[in-house]
Amino acid sequence: MKTIEIDHSDGKARLGRLLTGHGQIDTPVFMPVGTQGVVKAMNHQQLKELGVKMILSNAYHLYLRPGDELIKRMGGLHRFSGWDGAILTDSGGYQIFSLGVLREIKEDGVLFQSHIDGSRHFLTPEKMVHVQENIGADVAMCLDECVSYPSTFEYTSDSVELTTRWAKRCLQAKTDDSQKLFGIIQGGFYPELRVRSAHDILSLDFDGFAIGGLSVGEPKSLMWDMVDTVIDLMPADKPRYMMGIGLPEDLLEGVKRGIDMFDCIIPTRFARNGGLFTWDGRINIKNARFTDDKGPIDEDCSCYTCRTYPRAYLRHLVVSHELTSFYLNTVHNVHFYMELMRKVRDAVKNGTFGAFYHDFKLRYEGGESDDRCSVCNG
């Protein structure tokens, strides 16, 4: 059964529809992150009004709390949370491996200590497939190992082999035919290992494929080199997912290369720290220059926040630590991302993606960006 229909292409950029049990999702798509089954500071009705049709949740976090068995008893994550759009669950491989000394990798799986209460758990590839089937995600991800940057060639090579063995076990463990299962290409930052992982994972009968293990501290140019190494090896008739990538300029770079799916915490986490995206670059609303600013975040934005509040008031809310700022800023950033992806899809459909890419970068990178200001601290 097909997972994606490709309707148009413009160069390598693709326009299509991801086929899920909760509707067809226009691609390229950006999935806001709802780790615990909710996008922070938003409710589901607000997400739908912003045009969100698919979110990402994290099986690792949901397994630990409230528990996948409870979610299953409640009828699955859709009924439990009240979200009737599509859901992709990450297996939590990245979160587990980021625990460092709190976890131990074995052939059978990963032994780790919960960051919540210190309890010890052993998760296998089979267990993570079972957990995600209990959760009832439309798309599930294999358990894989995300290596740090830098890692040695020898360690990364062994990790690639382990990820492949785990991928095969995930496929064998799958029992829910209604759930799509994606394999993940790893290989660190060694082209030879990226190609090896791609050949191994792409030979397996997954419903889609992801490029994982990127944006872990490496130079941006190296990240794109790794994507370029494998993207042409990926089948045209299955979804291509670039995990954890989310700056606006990176979304366009990914689409340009033929990526269909993206997710990242950036728009929502930045929003909670005062980082707001505009067509003229990113601003930090906490900056003193906005103290008396009567204008909206973005003159070209039609979101509720921009229609209603001046920058000065939004700055006041952030510096006063008012919780309402989380909501208003998140509404704006999610709207910006949904509008960006809509424009991307229109450009691909009209055969003008190259011009859109050029014009967007010219304006975005030449605008009032506060990129030197760190807003991603929590």
C-alpha positions in Angstrom: 0.0 0.0 0.0 1.4 3.4 -1.0 2.4 5.9 1.7 2.9 8.9 -0.5 1.5 10.2 -3.8 3.8 12.7 -5.7 1.8 15.1 -7.8 4.4 17.6 -9.0 8.1 18.1 -9.0 10.3 21.2 -9.7 13.9 20.1 -9.9 14.3 17.8 -7.0 11.6 19.5 -5.0 8.4 17.4 -4.7 4.8 18.2 -4.1 2.6 15.3 -2.8 0.3 13.8 -0.3 1.2 11.6 2.6 -1.5 9.0 3.1 -2.3 8.3 6.7 -5.1 6.8 8.7 -6.1 10.3 9.8 -6.2 12.0 6.4 -4.0 13.0 3.5 -1.2 15.4 4.5 0.1 17.8 1.9 3.8 17.6 1.5 6.4 19.0 2.0 5.1 19.2 5.5 6.5 20.6 8.8 5.3 18.8 11.9 5.2 20.8 15.1 6.5 18.9 18.0 4.1 17.7 20.7 6.4 15.6 22.8 3.8 14.7 25.4 0.9 14.5 23.0 0.3 18.3 22.9 2.2 21.2 21.3 3.3 23.3 24.2 1.1 26.4 24.9 -1.5 25.4 22.3 -4.7 23.4 22.2 -5.7 21.2 19.3 -8.4 23.5 18.0 -5.9 26.3 17.7 -3.5 24.1 15.9 -6.2 23.1 13.4 -7.1 26.7 12.8 -3.5 27.4 12.0 -3.5 24.7 9.4 -1.6 22.0 11.3 -2.7 18.5 10.2 0.2 16.4 11.6 2.2 16.6 14.8 5.1 14.6 16.2 5.0 13.0 19.6 7.7 11.1 21.4 7.2 7.4 22.3 10.1 7.5 24.8 8.4 10.2 26.9 4.9 8.7 26.6 6.2 5.3 27.6 7.6 6.8 30.8 4.6 9.0 31.5 1.7 8.3 31.4 2.6 4.9 30.0 1.7 3.3 26.6 -0.5 0.7 28.3 -2.7 3.5 29.8 -2.8 5.3 26.5 -4.0 2.0 24.8 -6.7 1.6 27.5 -7.9 5.1 26.7 -8.3 4.3 23.0 -4.9 5.4 21.7 -3.3 8.8 21.7 -5.8 10.4 19.3 -8.7 9.7 21.7 -6.6 10.3 24.8 -5.5 13.7 23.7 -8.4 14.7 21.5 -6.3 15.3 18.4 -8.0 14.0 15.2 -5.1 14.8 12.8 -2.2 12.6 12.0 0.5 11.7 14.5 4.1 10.5 14.0 5.9 9.1 17.0 9.7 9.2 17.3 11.0 6.1 19.0 13.0 8.2 21.4 16.3 6.9 20.2 17.8 10.4 20.2 16.5 11.1 23.8 17.8 7.8 25.1 21.2 8.2 23.6 21.5 11.8 24.8 21.3 10.5 28.4 25.0 9.7 28.2 26.1 7.9 31.4 22.5 7.2 32.2 22.3 4.6 29.5 24.0 1.5 28.2 23.8 0.2 24.7 23.6 -3.6 24.2 22.9 -5.8 21.2 19.4 -6.5 22.5 18.5 -2.9 23.2 19.2 0.0 25.5 19.3 -0.1 29.3 18.7 3.4 30.7 17.7 5.4 33.7 14.5 7.5 33.6 15.1 11.2 33.7 11.9 11.5 35.7 12.3 9.2 38.7 15.5 7.4 38.2 13.8 4.0 37.5 15.7 1.6 35.2 14.2 0.4 31.9 15.3 -1.9 29.1 14.0 -1.0 25.7 14.4 -3.3 22.7 13.5 -2.7 19.1 10.5 -5.0 19.5 9.4 -3.2 22.6 9.5 0.2 20.9 7.4 -1.1 18.0 4.9 -2.5 20.6 4.9 0.9 22.5 4.1 2.8 19.3 1.4 0.4 18.3 -0.2 0.9 21.8 0.1 4.7 21.3 -1.7 4.3 17.9 0.5 6.6 15.9 -0.1 6.9 12.2 3.6 6.7 11.5 6.1 5.0 13.8 9.9 5.2 13.8 12.4 2.4 14.3 14.7 2.3 17.3 18.1 3.5 16.1 21.4 4.8 17.5 22.1 8.5 17.0 25.9 8.9 17.4 27.4 12.1 18.7 29.5 14.6 16.8 32.4 13.9 16.5 32.5 10.1 16.8 35.3 7.8 15.5 34.9 5.9 12.3 35.2 2.6 14.1 32.4 3.4 16.6 30.2 4.9 13.9 30.7 1.8 11.7 29.6 -0.5 14.5 26.6 1.8 15.2 25.5 1.6 11.6 25.5 -2.2 11.7 23.6 -2.2 15.0 21.0 0.2 13.7 20.5 -2.1 10.7 20.0 -5.2 12.9 17.6 -3.3 15.0 15.7 -2.1 11.9 15.2 -5.7 10.8 13.9 -6.6 14.2 11.5 -3.7 14.2 10.1 -4.9 10.9 9.7 -8.4 12.2 7.9 -7.2 15.3 5.4 -5.1 13.5 1.8 -6.3 13.8 -0.4 -3.3 13.1 -0.9 -3.1 9.3 -2.6 0.3 9.7 0.5 1.9 11.1 3.3 3.0 8.8 6.8 2.2 9.9 9.9 4.2 8.8 13.5 3.1 8.7 16.3 5.5 9.6 19.5 6.1 7.7 22.4 6.8 10.0 26.2 6.8 9.5 27.4 9.9 11.4 29.5 12.2 9.3 31.4 9.7 7.2 30.1 9.5 3.6 31.1 5.9 3.2 29.1 4.9 6.3 26.1 7.0 5.2 26.1 5.2 1.9 26.4 1.8 3.6 23.6 2.6 6.0 21.4 3.9 3.1 21.9 0.7 1.1 21.2 -1.5 4.1 18.1 0.4 5.3 16.7 1.1 1.9 16.8 -2.7 1.1 14.2 -3.3 3.8 10.5 -3.0 3.2 9.7 0.1 5.2 6.8 2.4 4.4 9.1 5.4 4.3 12.7 6.4 5.1 14.3 9.1 7.3 17.7 10.7 7.4 18.7 10.8 11.1 21.7 11.7 13.2 22.0 15.3 11.9 22.0 18.7 13.6 23.9 17.3 16.5 26.6 20.0 16.6 28.2 19.6 13.3 28.9 22.5 10.8 25.9 23.2 8.6 27.9 22.6 5.5 28.8 19.1 6.7 25.1 18.3 7.5 24.1 19.1 3.9 27.0 17.1 2.6 25.6 14.1 4.4 22.1 14.7 3.0 23.5 15.1 -0.5 25.4 11.8 -0.1 22.2 9.7 0.3 19.2 11.6 -1.0 19.6 10.3 -4.6 19.7 6.8 -3.3 16.3 7.1 -1.6 13.3 5.7 -3.6 11.1 8.3 -5.3 7.9 6.4 -4.4 8.3 6.6 -0.6 8.3 9.5 1.9 11.7 11.1 2.7 11.9 12.5 6.2 14.7 14.7 7.6 14.5 14.4 11.4 14.9 17.3 13.8 15.6 20.0 11.2 13.6 23.2 11.6 15.1 26.6 10.8 13.2 28.2 7.9 16.3 28.4 5.7 17.0 24.7 6.4 13.4 23.7 5.4 13.9 25.3 2.0 17.3 23.6 1.6 15.7 20.3 2.4 12.8 20.8 0.0 15.3 21.8 -2.7 17.0 18.4 -2.2 13.8 16.4 -2.3 12.8 16.0 1.4 9.1 15.6 2.1 8.8 15.8 5.9 10.4 17.8 8.7 10.0 18.3 12.4 11.7 20.4 15.0 11.1 22.1 18.4 12.5 25.4 17.1 9.4 27.4 16.4 7.7 26.5 19.7 10.8 26.6 21.9 12.0 29.8 20.4 8.5 31.3 20.9 8.6 30.6 24.6 12.0 32.4 24.9 11.0 35.4 22.8 12.3 34.3 19.5 9.9 35.2 16.7 10.2 34.5 13.0 9.3 37.1 10.3 9.8 37.2 6.6 12.6 39.7 7.2 14.5 37.4 9.6 14.3 36.3 13.3 13.9 38.8 16.1 14.2 38.5 19.9 11.2 40.4 21.2 13.0 40.8 24.6 15.4 43.3 23.0 15.0 46.9 24.4 14.5 48.3 20.9 10.9 46.9 21.0 10.0 48.8 24.2 8.0 51.5 22.4 7.3 49.6 19.1 3.7 50.0 18.0 3.9 47.7 15.0 3.0 44.0 14.8 5.6 41.3 14.8 5.4 41.1 11.0 3.5 43.6 8.8 2.9 40.7 6.3 1.5 38.3 8.9 -2.2 37.7 9.3 -2.0 35.6 12.5 -4.1 36.5 15.6 -1.1 37.8 17.5 0.0 40.1 14.7 -3.6 41.3 14.1 -4.1 42.2 17.7 -1.0 43.1 19.6 2.0 45.5 19.1 5.6 44.4 19.6 5.8 46.6 22.7 3.0 44.7 24.5 4.5 41.3 23.5 7.9 42.4 24.8 6.2 43.4 28.1 4.6 40.0 28.5 7.9 38.2 27.9 10.0 40.3 30.2 7.3 40.1 32.8 7.3 36.3 32.5 3.5 36.2 31.7 2.4 32.8 30.6 0.2 34.4 28.0 3.3 35.2 26.0 3.9 31.5 25.5 0.6 31.2 23.7 0.7 34.4 21.7 4.3 33.9 20.5 3.7 30.2 19.7 0.6 31.2 17.6 2.7 33.5 15.5 5.6 31.1 15.0 3.4 28.1 14.1 1.4 30.3 11.7 4.7 31.5 10.1 5.8 27.9 9.6 2.5 26.8 8.2 2.4 29.8 5.8 6.0 29.1 4.8 5.3 25.5 3.9 2.1 26.5 2.0 4.1 29.0 -0.1 6.7 26.3 -0.7 4.0 23.9 -1.9 2.5 26.5 -4.2 5.9 27.3 -5.7 6.6 23.6 -6.4 3.2 23.2 -8.0 3.7 26.3 -10.2 7.3 25.4 -11.1 8.6 28.5 -9.4 10.4 27.0 -6.4 13.8 28.2 -7.6 12.6 31.8 -7.7 10.8 31.5 -4.4 13.9 30.0 -2.8 16.1 32.9 -4.0 13.6 35.6 -3.1 13.0 34.2 0.4 16.6 33.9 1.2 17.4 37.4 -0.1 14.7 38.9 2.1 15.1 36.7 5.2 18.8 36.9 5.4 18.9 40.6 4.6 16.3 41.7 7.1 16.3 42.7 10.7 17.5 39.3 12.1 18.5 39.0 15.7 20.3 35.7 15.0 23.2 36.8 17.2 20.9 36.7 20.2 20.4 33.3 21.8 16.8 32.5 22.5 16.9 28.8 22.7 17.8 28.3 26.4 14.9 26.2 27.6 
